[in-house]
Amino acid sequence: MYIAGLYLSHAQGIESMVCLTTVAQIVIAARQHRAAVKRADSEGGSIVKLPESLAGRIVTPIHAAAIAVPTLVYVGSVIVNGLVQPSWIERWRLPEVGVKEEAWARTAACVAALGVSKFMGTAYNYLGKQFHYIGVREKPTIVSTGPYAIIRHPLYSAILAQEVICAVMFWSYVPFIALGITAATFAVKIPIEEKVILDSSNIGLDYEQYQKKVTARVIPYIW
């Protein structure tokens, strides 16, 4: 297999595709996040209400680390190892299937990963000036259109979906471990985040009505 004039083995070709897709996701996510913060700060004002509990302050860094660390370690290790999975990563491989079947599955996962990035961009656009980690801005409004008409936290849904997709992309069980940690932190974070909003005199009653209208937090009909 030739990529940019370089000959790569089949395994190296697959790993290069996975690494390139992952790096593209990271770049896209960084740009989306930067744009969302800039827009929210300029249009929505500063965050005026934050959680007071220790859990509310540390839960975001915990799930951010659970998402970022396995991905960065995988990509860095594969690149350093010549676009081949190191032996310690191979110990965590998903069950063996045919070479072609694995290649097709990982290729499809790369396409799906970029699709999730697109969805996250859409969610950011709908959320607009209300973007925050856990807090209420100076000019709060309820966002109930687009994906927010179906679930209350579509960005979290996208992150969980991305963890599942990463497991197939990397052909590894490690993203499933990250998925469990991330889901657990979301289970803690969402009630804290929503309580901060509900306790706000400016938007609390409106958000309570929104909760009644959109009952699903992350997964329709399930959670």
N, CA, C and O of each residue as an XYZ file, in Angstrom:
892
protein
N       0.848     -1.191      0.000
C       0.000      0.000      0.000
C       0.883      1.240      0.000
O       1.797      1.354      0.817
N       0.614      2.171     -0.914
C       1.385      3.407     -0.991
C       0.533      4.581     -0.495
O      -0.600      4.771     -0.936
N       1.092      5.352      0.417
C       0.448      6.561      0.926
C       1.488      7.671      0.895
O       2.536      7.567      1.532
N       1.195      8.733      0.152
C       2.126      9.865     -0.006
C       3.484      9.387     -0.498
O       4.520      9.909     -0.086
N       3.476      8.386     -1.386
C       4.721      7.891     -1.960
C       5.479      6.916     -1.103
O       6.544      6.443     -1.499
N       4.944      6.598      0.088
C       5.603      5.656      0.987
C       4.905      4.308      0.928
O       3.678      4.225      0.885
N       5.711      3.256      0.928
C       5.113      1.922      0.941
C       4.827      1.516      2.376
O       5.715      1.545      3.228
N       3.587      1.138      2.636
C       3.181      0.685      3.963
C       2.562     -0.695      3.845
O       1.882     -1.010      2.868
N       2.808     -1.506      4.854
C       2.155     -2.812      4.897
C       0.670     -2.607      5.133
O       0.225     -1.497      5.427
N      -0.099     -3.689      5.003
C      -1.542     -3.589      5.229
C      -1.826     -3.065      6.638
O      -2.655     -2.174      6.820
N      -1.131     -3.628      7.638
C      -1.350     -3.207      9.021
C      -0.980     -1.741      9.209
O      -1.692     -0.995      9.882
N       0.143     -1.330      8.609
C       0.553      0.069      8.724
C      -0.428      1.003      8.024
O      -0.673      2.116      8.489
N      -0.986      0.549      6.910
C      -1.966      1.358      6.208
C      -3.198      1.604      7.049
O      -3.710      2.722      7.101
N      -3.679      0.556      7.713
C      -4.856      0.701      8.581
C      -4.542      1.620      9.751
O      -5.335      2.503     10.079
N      -3.390      1.418     10.384
C      -3.042      2.241     11.537
C      -2.836      3.698     11.138
O      -3.195      4.602     11.893
N      -2.262      3.935      9.958
C      -2.079      5.315      9.516
C      -3.428      5.982      9.295
O      -3.598      7.154      9.629
N      -4.386      5.257      8.739
C      -5.727      5.796      8.534
C      -6.373      6.138      9.879
O      -6.976      7.199     10.035
N      -6.240      5.230     10.845
C      -6.819      5.453     12.165
C      -6.165      6.654     12.840
O      -6.854      7.494     13.418
N      -4.852      6.735     12.769
C      -4.138      7.846     13.403
C      -4.502      9.179     12.755
O      -4.734     10.167     13.452
N      -4.553      9.209     11.426
C      -4.914     10.441     10.731
C      -6.331     10.880     11.088
O      -6.588     12.065     11.304
N      -7.249      9.914     11.149
C      -8.629     10.237     11.523
C      -8.696     10.788     12.931
O      -9.405     11.760     13.193
N      -7.959     10.167     13.838
C      -7.967     10.598     15.235
C      -7.380     11.997     15.374
O      -7.932     12.830     16.094
N      -6.274     12.264     14.697
C      -5.673     13.596     14.744
C      -6.643     14.627     14.157
O      -6.775     15.730     14.687
N      -7.317     14.266     13.066
C      -8.300     15.176     12.468
C      -9.417     15.478     13.464
O      -9.852     16.623     13.589
N      -9.879     14.447     14.173
C     -10.915     14.651     15.185
C     -10.454     15.619     16.263
O     -11.200     16.508     16.674
N      -9.214     15.439     16.718
C      -8.682     16.294     17.782
C      -8.636     17.744     17.313
O      -9.019     18.653     18.048
N      -8.169     17.953     16.096
C      -8.088     19.314     15.550
C      -9.481     19.920     15.412
O      -9.709     21.069     15.792
N     -10.410     19.135     14.865
C     -11.791     19.623     14.696
C     -12.404     19.960     16.044
O     -13.021     21.013     16.205
N     -12.233     19.056     17.023
C     -12.807     19.274     18.355
C     -12.230     20.519     19.008
O     -12.957     21.279     19.648
N     -10.914     20.736     18.850
C     -10.284     21.916     19.445
C     -10.838     23.196     18.833
O     -11.099     24.168     19.543
N     -11.017     23.195     17.515
C     -11.563     24.378     16.845
C     -13.012     24.618     17.247
O     -13.414     25.756     17.489
N     -13.801     23.539     17.318
C     -15.202     23.677     17.714
C     -15.304     24.224     19.124
O     -16.104     25.117     19.401
N     -14.487     23.682     20.010
C     -14.529     24.105     21.408
C     -14.111     25.565     21.554
O     -14.755     26.336     22.266
N     -13.035     25.934     20.879
C     -12.558     27.322     20.952
C     -13.611     28.287     20.436
O     -13.847     29.334     21.038
N     -14.247     27.937     19.317
C     -15.286     28.798     18.750
C     -16.493     28.886     19.674
O     -17.089     29.953     19.822
N     -16.859     27.754     20.304
C     -18.012     27.746     21.200
C     -17.768     28.611     22.424
O     -18.651     29.361     22.841
N     -16.579     28.512     23.002
C     -16.252     29.321     24.182
C     -16.236     30.804     23.822
O     -16.772     31.630     24.560
N     -15.627     31.137     22.700
C     -15.546     32.539     22.268
C     -16.936     33.127     22.050
O     -17.227     34.245     22.476
N     -17.785     32.354     21.381
C     -19.136     32.850     21.112
C     -19.930     33.007     22.406
O     -20.622     34.005     22.602
N     -19.822     32.010     23.288
C     -20.582     32.056     24.538
C     -20.123     33.212     25.418
O     -20.947     33.887     26.034
N     -18.824     33.442     25.481
C     -18.310     34.535     26.309
C     -18.745     35.897     25.776
O     -19.034     36.810     26.549
N     -18.791     36.029     24.445
C     -19.130     37.330     23.867
C     -20.630     37.590     23.831
O     -21.067     38.730     23.988
N     -21.419     36.542     23.626
C     -22.863     36.722     23.478
C     -23.655     36.386     24.741
O     -24.693     36.992     25.008
N     -23.166     35.425     25.510
C     -23.921     34.993     26.690
C     -23.440     35.585     27.982
O     -24.090     35.438     29.017
N     -22.296     36.261     27.938
C     -21.756     36.833     29.159
C     -20.969     35.809     29.954
O     -20.843     34.653     29.550
N     -20.447     36.242     31.079
C     -19.651     35.351     31.922
C     -20.555     34.382     32.680
O     -21.765     34.590     32.780
N     -19.947     33.322     33.210
C     -20.692     32.351     34.017
C     -20.849     32.935     35.411
O     -19.861     33.263     36.068
N     -22.085     33.064     35.857
C     -22.353     33.732     37.135
C     -22.711     32.757     38.239
O     -22.745     33.137     39.410
N     -22.981     31.491     37.884
C     -23.354     30.526     38.904
C     -22.651     29.205     38.612
O     -22.761     28.661     37.513
N     -21.926     28.694     39.612
C     -21.181     27.449     39.477
C     -21.512     26.519     40.637
O     -21.989     26.985     41.671
N     -21.272     25.215     40.496
C     -21.517     24.300     41.610
C     -20.526     24.553     42.733
O     -19.377     24.916     42.485
N     -20.963     24.364     43.947
C     -20.107     24.614     45.103
C     -19.453     23.343     45.630
O     -18.479     23.424     46.378
N     -19.960     22.180     45.260
C     -19.438     20.925     45.790
C     -18.115     20.553     45.146
O     -17.808     21.003     44.042
N     -17.329     19.729     45.838
C     -16.066     19.234     45.294
C     -16.316     18.397     44.044
O     -15.576     18.491     43.065
N     -17.370     17.574     44.088
C     -17.692     16.732     42.936
C     -17.970     17.579     41.703
O     -17.560     17.229     40.596
N     -18.657     18.677     41.891
C     -18.974     19.555     40.772
C     -17.753     20.205     40.165
O     -17.747     20.540     38.980
N     -16.707     20.388     40.974
C     -15.491     21.030     40.467
C     -14.544     20.050     39.778
O     -13.795     20.438     38.882
N     -14.576     18.780     40.194
C     -13.582     17.841     39.654
C     -14.132     16.898     38.595
O     -13.362     16.223     37.913
N     -15.453     16.841     38.446
C     -16.027     15.839     37.551
C     -15.673     16.100     36.085
O     -15.440     15.157     35.328
N     -15.632     17.355     35.684
C     -15.281     17.656     34.285
C     -13.844     17.265     33.962
O     -13.623     16.624     32.935
N     -12.849     17.618     34.788
C     -11.486     17.157     34.495
C     -11.355     15.638     34.472
O     -10.546     15.102     33.715
N     -12.134     14.943     35.282
C     -12.046     13.480     35.312
C     -12.510     12.890     33.990
O     -11.816     12.054     33.413
N     -13.686     13.315     33.495
C     -14.159     12.716     32.246
C     -13.339     13.205     31.055
O     -13.205     12.494     30.059
N     -12.790     14.413     31.156
C     -11.919     14.893     30.079
C     -10.665     14.029     29.982
O     -10.211     13.703     28.885
N     -10.109     13.662     31.134
C      -8.923     12.807     31.143
C      -9.250     11.410     30.636
O      -8.463     10.808     29.906
N     -10.414     10.896     31.025
C     -10.814      9.557     30.578
C     -10.974      9.502     29.061
O     -10.720      8.468     28.444
N     -11.390     10.601     28.471
C     -11.561     10.676     27.019
C     -10.209     10.849     26.326
O      -9.912     10.162     25.349
N      -9.395     11.773     26.840
C      -8.183     12.176     26.130
C      -7.013     11.218     26.295
O      -6.324     10.912     25.321
N      -6.779     10.743     27.502
C      -5.557      9.970     27.771
C      -5.444      8.704     26.918
O      -4.414      8.508     26.274
N      -6.481      7.824     26.889
C      -6.327      6.609     26.067
C      -6.092      6.914     24.592
O      -5.312      6.230     23.929
N      -6.764      7.934     24.082
C      -6.618      8.297     22.673
C      -5.209      8.782     22.367
O      -4.587      8.333     21.404
N      -4.708      9.699     23.186
C      -3.375     10.247     22.954
C      -2.294      9.190     23.128
O      -1.320      9.165     22.375
N      -2.461      8.319     24.114
C      -1.479      7.251     24.341
C      -1.464      6.287     23.162
O      -0.400      5.868     22.707
N      -2.655      5.937     22.668
C      -2.724      5.009     21.539
C      -2.048      5.595     20.306
O      -1.172      4.967     19.711
N      -2.452      6.785     19.931
C      -1.911      7.399     18.717
C      -0.404      7.611     18.849
O       0.350      7.290     17.931
N       0.036      8.146     19.980
C       1.458      8.379     20.178
C       2.272      7.099     20.132
O       3.350      7.063     19.539
N       1.752      6.036     20.766
C       2.472      4.765     20.803
C       2.561      4.129     19.422
O       3.604      3.596     19.047
N       1.475      4.185     18.673
C       1.466      3.593     17.328
C       2.409      4.347     16.403
O       3.145      3.727     15.634
N       2.398      5.667     16.464
C       3.287      6.460     15.606
C       4.749      6.192     15.944
O       5.571      5.975     15.054
N       5.063      6.210     17.239
C       6.449      5.965     17.674
C       6.900      4.560     17.283
O       8.078      4.334     17.006
N       5.954      3.614     17.260
C       6.291      2.223     16.943
C       6.243      1.931     15.444
O       6.154      0.772     15.039
N       6.301      2.970     14.629
C       6.349      2.757     13.186
C       5.024      2.379     12.568
O       4.973      1.579     11.634
N       3.929      2.962     13.094
C       2.579      2.687     12.593
C       2.194      1.220     12.731
O       1.520      0.649     11.874
N       2.639      0.631     13.827
C       2.263     -0.738     14.189
C       1.934     -0.726     15.674
O       2.632     -0.083     16.458
N       0.878     -1.432     16.068
C       0.521     -1.471     17.475
C       1.619     -2.138     18.297
O       2.048     -3.241     17.958
N       2.083     -1.496     19.371
C       3.054     -2.134     20.265
C       2.437     -3.392     20.894
O       1.216     -3.536     20.947
N       3.276     -4.270     21.355
C       2.792     -5.545     21.919
C       1.878     -5.329     23.115
O       0.927     -6.087     23.310
N       2.153     -4.296     23.926
C       1.318     -4.089     25.107
C      -0.082     -3.617     24.726
O      -1.035     -3.867     25.464
N      -0.221     -2.941     23.593
C      -1.542     -2.545     23.109
C      -2.259     -3.748     22.502
O      -3.469     -3.901     22.663
N      -1.517     -4.591     21.813
C      -2.121     -5.768     21.184
C      -2.751     -6.707     22.198
O      -3.656     -7.469     21.857
N      -2.285     -6.662     23.435
C      -2.884     -7.513     24.472
C      -4.338     -7.135     24.749
O      -5.099     -7.930     25.301
N      -4.717     -5.923     24.363
C      -6.072     -5.425     24.614
C      -6.935     -5.474     23.358
O      -7.999     -4.857     23.311
N      -6.485     -6.197     22.352
C      -7.214     -6.239     21.091
C      -8.582     -6.901     21.235
O      -8.771     -7.807     22.046
N      -9.528     -6.427     20.428
C     -10.837     -7.066     20.345
C     -10.666     -8.464     19.742
O      -9.602     -8.774     19.208
N     -11.693     -9.305     19.819
C     -11.575    -10.671     19.282
C     -11.134    -10.677     17.826
O     -11.528     -9.815     17.041
N     -10.316    -11.655     17.478
C      -9.802    -11.754     16.123
C     -10.925    -12.098     15.135
O     -11.781    -12.941     15.404
N     -10.892    -11.430     14.006
C     -11.790    -11.732     12.892
C     -10.905    -11.806     11.651
O      -9.682    -11.713     11.754
N     -11.499    -11.966     10.514
C     -10.715    -11.984      9.287
C     -10.037    -10.646      9.050
O     -10.511     -9.606      9.508
N      -8.918    -10.681      8.327
C      -8.170     -9.455      8.054
C      -9.034     -8.436      7.313
O      -9.044     -7.254      7.657
N      -9.754     -8.899      6.298
C     -10.603     -7.988      5.527
C     -11.736     -7.445      6.381
O     -12.059     -6.259      6.321
N     -12.336     -8.322      7.176
C     -13.459     -7.894      8.022
C     -13.005     -6.821      9.022
O     -13.704     -5.832      9.241
N     -11.842     -7.027      9.616
C     -11.330     -6.032     10.558
C     -11.041     -4.712      9.844
O     -11.358     -3.638     10.355
N     -10.442     -4.804      8.666
C     -10.116     -3.586      7.921
C     -11.368     -2.798      7.563
O     -11.398     -1.576      7.705
N     -12.403     -3.498      7.099
C     -13.650     -2.822      6.747
C     -14.305     -2.197      7.983
O     -14.818     -1.080      7.925
N     -14.282     -2.927      9.096
C     -14.901     -2.418     10.323
C     -14.178     -1.168     10.813
O     -14.819     -0.198     11.215
N     -12.868     -1.188     10.782
C     -12.098     -0.041     11.260
C     -12.227      1.148     10.309
O     -12.246      2.300     10.744
N     -12.314      0.865      9.024
C     -12.528      1.942      8.054
C     -13.890      2.593      8.263
O     -14.011      3.818      8.260
N     -14.916      1.761      8.446
C     -16.263      2.291      8.695
C     -16.290      3.110      9.973
O     -16.979      4.127     10.048
N     -15.537      2.669     10.987
C     -15.491      3.405     12.253
C     -14.844      4.773     12.059
O     -15.261      5.749     12.682
N     -13.836      4.849     11.207
C     -13.194      6.143     10.922
C     -14.194      7.114     10.291
O     -14.240      8.292     10.646
N     -14.992      6.602      9.354
C     -16.013      7.440      8.721
C     -17.051      7.881      9.759
O     -17.464      9.040      9.787
N     -17.462      6.934     10.611
C     -18.446      7.255     11.646
C     -17.898      8.276     12.629
O     -18.635      9.138     13.106
N     -16.608      8.183     12.936
C     -15.994      9.133     13.861
C     -16.080     10.557     13.335
O     -16.378     11.485     14.087
N     -15.821     10.727     12.060
C     -15.932     12.060     11.466
C     -17.385     12.531     11.441
O     -17.661     13.726     11.543
N     -18.313     11.577     11.303
C     -19.725     11.918     11.370
C     -20.114     12.428     12.748
O     -20.906     13.363     12.868
N     -19.558     11.817     13.790
C     -19.826     12.281     15.158
C     -19.253     13.680     15.358
O     -19.865     14.515     16.023
N     -18.079     13.934     14.782
C     -17.503     15.277     14.877
C     -18.436     16.311     14.238
O     -18.607     17.413     14.759
N     -19.028     15.943     13.114
C     -19.983     16.827     12.449
C     -21.203     17.070     13.336
O     -21.687     18.197     13.442
N     -21.694     16.010     13.969
C     -22.846     16.137     14.867
C     -22.517     17.056     16.031
O     -23.343     17.877     16.430
N     -21.314     16.921     16.579
C     -20.932     17.778     17.695
C     -20.904     19.243     17.266
O     -21.297     20.126     18.028
N     -20.436     19.496     16.044
C     -20.451     20.862     15.543
C     -21.864     21.411     15.460
O     -22.107     22.577     15.770
N     -22.794     20.561     15.039
C     -24.201     20.971     14.971
C     -24.741     21.291     16.354
O     -25.434     22.292     16.540
N     -24.421     20.433     17.334
C     -24.887     20.651     18.702
C     -24.323     21.947     19.267
O     -25.040     22.700     19.927
N     -23.044     22.213     19.015
C     -22.434     23.465     19.468
C     -23.162     24.668     18.858
O     -23.414     25.661     19.541
N     -23.495     24.568     17.572
C     -24.165     25.685     16.904
C     -25.527     25.967     17.520
O     -25.898     27.124     17.716
N     -26.276     24.901     17.827
C     -27.584     25.108     18.455
C     -27.436     25.640     19.873
O     -28.215     26.494     20.296
N     -26.453     25.149     20.607
C     -26.267     25.596     21.988
C     -25.840     27.058     22.025
O     -26.242     27.812     22.911
N     -25.020     27.448     21.053
C     -24.657     28.857     20.902
C     -24.087     29.495     22.145
O     -23.133     28.998     22.742
N     -24.688     30.604     22.524
C     -24.146     31.403     23.619
C     -24.332     30.763     24.986
O     -23.829     31.291     25.978
N     -25.038     29.643     25.069
C     -25.281     29.006     26.348
C     -24.219     27.984     26.729
O     -24.313     27.378     27.797
N     -23.208     27.775     25.883
C     -22.196     26.769     26.186
C     -21.503     27.066     27.507
O     -21.129     28.203     27.793
N     -21.340     26.010     28.309
C     -20.620     26.109     29.578
C     -20.299     24.697     30.035
O     -20.843     23.735     29.492
N     -19.424     24.553     31.024
C     -19.113     23.229     31.564
C     -20.160     22.846     32.602
O     -20.918     21.895     32.412
N     -20.193     23.579     33.677
C     -21.282     23.446     34.656
C     -21.523     24.855     35.186
O     -20.755     25.351     36.010
N     -22.570     25.489     34.722
C     -22.825     26.838     35.194
C     -23.931     27.527     34.425
O     -24.461     26.987     33.454
N     -24.268     28.708     34.862
C     -25.301     29.540     34.233
C     -24.671     30.869     33.847
O     -23.969     31.485     34.649
N     -24.921     31.310     32.623
C     -24.342     32.554     32.138
C     -25.232     33.762     32.480
O     -26.361     33.616     32.949
N     -24.689     34.942     32.231
C     -25.400     36.184     32.563
C     -26.690     36.330     31.772
O     -27.662     36.902     32.267
N     -26.705     35.813     30.537
C     -27.887     35.943     29.690
C     -28.405     34.543     29.344
O     -28.251     34.091     28.209
N     -29.007     33.867     30.296
C     -29.419     32.478     30.070
C     -30.706     32.357     29.264
O     -31.640     33.142     29.429
N     -30.733     31.364     28.395
C     -31.950     31.010     27.658
C     -31.998     29.496     27.537
O     -30.977     28.822     27.675
N     -33.178     28.968     27.280
C     -33.343     27.528     27.092
C     -33.161     27.196     25.617
O     -33.776     27.820     24.752
N     -32.321     26.219     25.339
C     -32.136     25.735     23.972
C     -32.929     24.443     23.841
O     -32.620     23.449     24.499
N     -33.960     24.456     22.985
C     -34.835     23.288     22.860
C     -35.090     22.918     21.403
O     -36.096     22.284     21.081
N     -34.176     23.316     20.530
C     -34.323     22.993     19.110
C     -33.165     22.091     18.673
O     -32.214     21.863     19.421
N     -33.272     21.586     17.439
C     -32.232     20.695     16.945
C     -32.130     19.451     17.808
O     -33.159     18.921     18.227
N     -30.933     18.966     18.089
C     -30.786     17.764     18.925
C     -31.294     17.972     20.349
O     -31.616     17.007     21.042
N     -31.366     19.229     20.785
C     -31.847     19.520     22.136
C     -33.357     19.334     22.266
O     -33.896     19.400     23.371
N     -34.038     19.102     21.157
C     -35.462     18.782     21.200
C     -35.679     17.299     21.475
O     -36.801     16.872     21.744
N     -34.600     16.510     21.407
C     -34.692     15.062     21.591
C     -34.041     14.615     22.887
O     -34.598     13.801     23.624
N     -32.857     15.151     23.164
C     -32.133     14.844     24.393
C     -31.579     16.135     24.973
O     -31.308     17.089     24.244
N     -31.413     16.160     26.294
C     -30.990     17.401     26.943
C     -29.481     17.633     26.860
O     -29.021     18.766     27.008
N     -28.718     16.584     26.628
C     -27.264     16.719     26.614
C     -26.667     15.988     25.409
O     -25.969     14.990     25.583
N     -26.927     16.462     24.209
C     -26.438     15.770     23.006
C     -24.921     15.728     22.886
O     -24.383     14.801     22.281
N     -24.220     16.707     23.444
C     -22.761     16.659     23.395
C     -22.233     15.467     24.188
O     -21.256     14.833     23.790
N     -22.875     15.169     25.298
C     -22.477     13.994     26.080
C     -22.792     12.716     25.314
O     -22.025     11.754     25.350
N     -23.925     12.713     24.621
C     -24.281     11.549     23.802
C     -23.214     11.296     22.747
O     -22.818     10.156     22.509
N     -22.751     12.381     22.115
C     -21.731     12.262     21.073
C     -20.429     11.726     21.643
O     -19.756     10.921     20.999
N     -20.068     12.162     22.834
C     -18.829     11.695     23.460
C     -18.905     10.194     23.746
O     -17.944      9.465     23.498
N     -20.037      9.736     24.265
C     -20.188      8.303     24.541
C     -20.158      7.491     23.254
O     -19.548      6.423     23.200
N     -20.815      8.000     22.223
C     -20.791      7.313     20.930
C     -19.367      7.250     20.391
O     -18.952      6.249     19.806
N     -18.626      8.338     20.600
C     -17.256      8.380     20.108
C     -16.382      7.333     20.788
O     -15.496      6.758     20.155
N     -16.625      7.085     22.073
C     -15.848      6.065     22.785
C     -16.087      4.677     22.185
O     -15.154      3.890     22.031
N     -17.339      4.390     21.852
C     -17.659      3.102     21.230
C     -16.979      2.991     19.866
O     -16.416      1.952     19.520
N     -17.041      4.072     19.106
C     -16.420      4.074     17.781
C     -14.908      3.911     17.895
O     -14.297      3.210     17.089
N     -14.303      4.554     18.890
C     -12.855      4.432     19.086
C     -12.451      2.992     19.362
O     -11.386      2.551     18.931
N     -13.297      2.258     20.077
C     -12.982      0.858     20.353
C     -12.826      0.075     19.061
O     -11.952     -0.786     18.947
N     -13.677      0.377     18.090
C     -13.588     -0.301     16.789
C     -12.423      0.254     15.984
O     -11.685     -0.514     15.367
N     -12.242      1.568     15.975
C     -11.122      2.170     15.260
C      -9.786      1.596     15.737
O      -8.945      1.202     14.930
N      -9.605      1.554     17.052
C      -8.352      1.068     17.623
C      -8.326     -0.462     17.700
O      -7.279     -1.068     17.929
N      -9.481     -1.063     17.506
C      -9.672     -2.516     17.690
C      -9.133     -2.924     19.066
O      -8.292     -3.813     19.204
N      -9.662     -2.228     20.069
C      -9.142     -2.377     21.426
C     -10.264     -2.280     22.453
O     -11.267     -1.599     22.243
N     -10.067     -2.978     23.570
C     -11.028     -2.896     24.672
C     -10.842     -1.632     25.508
O     -11.745     -1.254     26.254
N      -9.691     -0.974     25.396
C      -9.397      0.170     26.261
C     -10.446      1.282     26.178
O     -10.843      1.805     27.220
N     -10.917      1.671     24.969
C     -11.963      2.700     24.931
C     -13.240      2.303     25.666
O     -13.983      3.177     26.111
N     -13.511      1.014     25.802
C     -14.685      0.593     26.571
C     -14.486      0.891     28.055
O     -15.439      1.216     28.764
N     -13.235      0.777     28.518
C     -12.943      1.151     29.905
C     -13.170      2.652     30.079
O     -13.781      3.099     31.049
N     -12.654      3.422     29.103
C     -12.870      4.871     29.136
C     -14.352      5.201     29.070
O     -14.815      6.138     29.720
N     -15.094      4.428     28.285
C     -16.547      4.628     28.170
C     -17.218      4.459     29.526
O     -18.078      5.255     29.900
N     -16.825      3.421     30.263
C     -17.419      3.193     31.584
C     -17.129      4.330     32.541
O     -18.011      4.775     33.275
N     -15.872      4.806     32.532
C     -15.516      5.921     33.405
C     -16.273      7.180     33.011
O     -16.789      7.900     33.866
N     -16.336      7.442     31.704
C     -17.027      8.640     31.214
C     -18.514      8.601     31.547
O     -19.081      9.593     32.005
N     -19.143      7.447     31.314
C     -20.575      7.317     31.622
C     -20.822      7.526     33.111
O     -21.805      8.160     33.495
N     -19.931      6.994     33.956
C     -20.087      7.157     35.406
C     -19.964      8.623     35.806
O     -20.724      9.108     36.645
N     -19.001      9.334     35.201
C     -18.851     10.752     35.540
C     -20.035     11.571     35.034
O     -20.451     12.528     35.686
N     -20.576     11.201     33.881
C     -21.773     11.900     33.394
C     -22.959     11.667     34.334
O     -23.767     12.568     34.561
N     -23.055     10.448     34.879
C     -24.145     10.142     35.813
C     -24.061     11.020     37.050
O     -25.078     11.343     37.663
N     -22.852     11.403     37.413
C     -22.652     12.313     38.549
C     -22.819     13.767     38.114
O     -23.427     14.572     38.819
N     -22.275     14.089     36.948
C     -22.224     15.483     36.499
C     -23.581     16.050     36.106
O     -23.900     17.190     36.442
N     -24.378     15.263     35.399
C     -25.640     15.789     34.873
C     -26.570     16.288     35.980
O     -27.093     17.396     35.859
N     -26.803     15.521     37.060
C     -27.660     16.052     38.136
C     -27.101     17.330     38.760
O     -27.858     18.241     39.097
N     -25.766     17.399     38.915
C     -25.155     18.606     39.473
C     -25.381     19.789     38.541
O     -25.778     20.872     38.972
N     -25.122     19.561     37.262
C     -25.278     20.622     36.266
C     -26.718     21.116     36.209
O     -26.966     22.322     36.174
N     -27.660     20.185     36.201
C     -29.063     20.581     36.089
C     -29.568     21.246     37.362
O     -30.442     22.111     37.301
N     -29.026     20.851     38.522
C     -29.430     21.515     39.758
C     -28.971     22.963     39.772
O     -29.696     23.839     40.243
N     -27.782     23.221     39.263
C     -27.294     24.601     39.190
C     -28.245     25.447     38.345
O     -28.554     26.588     38.692
N     -28.708     24.869     37.224
C     -29.632     25.596     36.355
C     -30.984     25.784     37.037
O     -31.561     26.871     37.000
N     -31.482     24.718     37.658
C     -32.787     24.786     38.325
C     -32.790     25.778     39.483
O     -33.815     26.394     39.777
N     -31.645     25.930     40.139
C     -31.562     26.857     41.273
C     -31.408     28.313     40.839
O     -31.433     29.221     41.670
N     -31.248     28.529     39.532
C     -31.103     29.893     39.034
C     -32.461     30.589     38.988
O     -33.426     30.042     38.455
N     -32.532     31.781     39.543
C     -33.796     32.526     39.541
C     -34.173     32.995     38.143
O     -35.347     33.246     37.873
N     -33.198     33.115     37.252
C     -33.462     33.618     35.910
C     -34.005     32.558     34.958
O     -34.763     32.875     34.041
N     -33.627     31.325     35.169
C     -33.942     30.302     34.165
C     -34.463     29.002     34.767
O     -34.867     28.104     34.028
N     -34.461     28.886     36.084
C     -34.831     27.644     36.752
C     -36.202     27.103     36.370
O     -36.333     25.922     36.049
N     -37.219     27.949     36.400
C     -38.580     27.494     36.092
C     -38.705     27.073     34.628
O     -39.386     26.096     34.315
N     -38.056     27.803     33.744
C     -38.094     27.450     32.324
C     -37.402     26.106     32.078
O     -37.855     25.300     31.266
N     -36.308     25.884     32.791
C     -35.595     24.622     32.596
C     -36.401     23.448     33.150
O     -36.345     22.341     32.615
N     -37.146     23.696     34.219
C     -38.006     22.644     34.772
C     -39.053     22.226     33.748
O     -39.345     21.038     33.610
N     -39.615     23.181     33.039
C     -40.576     22.863     31.990
C     -39.902     22.121     30.837
O     -40.492     21.218     30.244
N     -38.682     22.501     30.528
C     -37.916     21.827     29.470
C     -37.653     20.370     29.850
O     -37.735     19.482     29.000
N     -37.341     20.124     31.107
C     -37.115     18.756     31.577
C     -38.364     17.899     31.387
O     -38.271     16.724     31.033
N     -39.517     18.488     31.623
C     -40.771     17.746     31.464
C     -41.054     17.448     29.997
O     -41.629     16.413     29.660
N     -40.648     18.360     29.138
C     -40.874     18.190     27.704
C     -39.878     17.219     27.089
O     -40.254     16.360     26.292
N     -38.619     17.352     27.454
C     -37.549     16.475     26.936
C     -37.049     15.652     28.116
O     -36.230     16.123     28.905
N     -37.531     14.457     28.232
C     -37.250     13.641     29.410
C     -35.918     12.899     29.339
O     -35.352     12.555     30.377
N     -35.410     12.648     28.143
C     -34.159     11.897     27.995
C     -32.964     12.819     28.209
O     -32.907     13.916     27.654
N     -32.021     12.368     29.009
C     -30.818     13.154     29.237
C     -29.784     12.937     28.126
O     -29.288     13.889     27.524
N     -29.474     11.662     27.870
C     -28.387     11.338     26.947
C     -28.806     10.371     25.839
O     -28.425     10.530     24.679
N     -29.605      9.357     26.222
C     -30.020      8.328     25.270
C     -31.545      8.272     25.266
O     -32.140      7.967     26.299
N     -32.196      8.557     24.137
C     -33.674      8.556     24.094
C     -34.256      7.242     24.588
O     -33.803      6.163     24.207
N     -35.269      7.350     25.443
C     -36.034      6.218     25.983
C     -35.236      5.337     26.942
O     -35.778      4.372     27.480
N     -33.968      5.649     27.164
C     -33.146      4.811     28.047
C     -32.596      5.610     29.228
O     -32.734      5.196     30.379
N     -31.977      6.749     28.943
C     -31.323      7.502     30.010
C     -31.460      9.000     29.706
O     -30.979      9.833     30.475
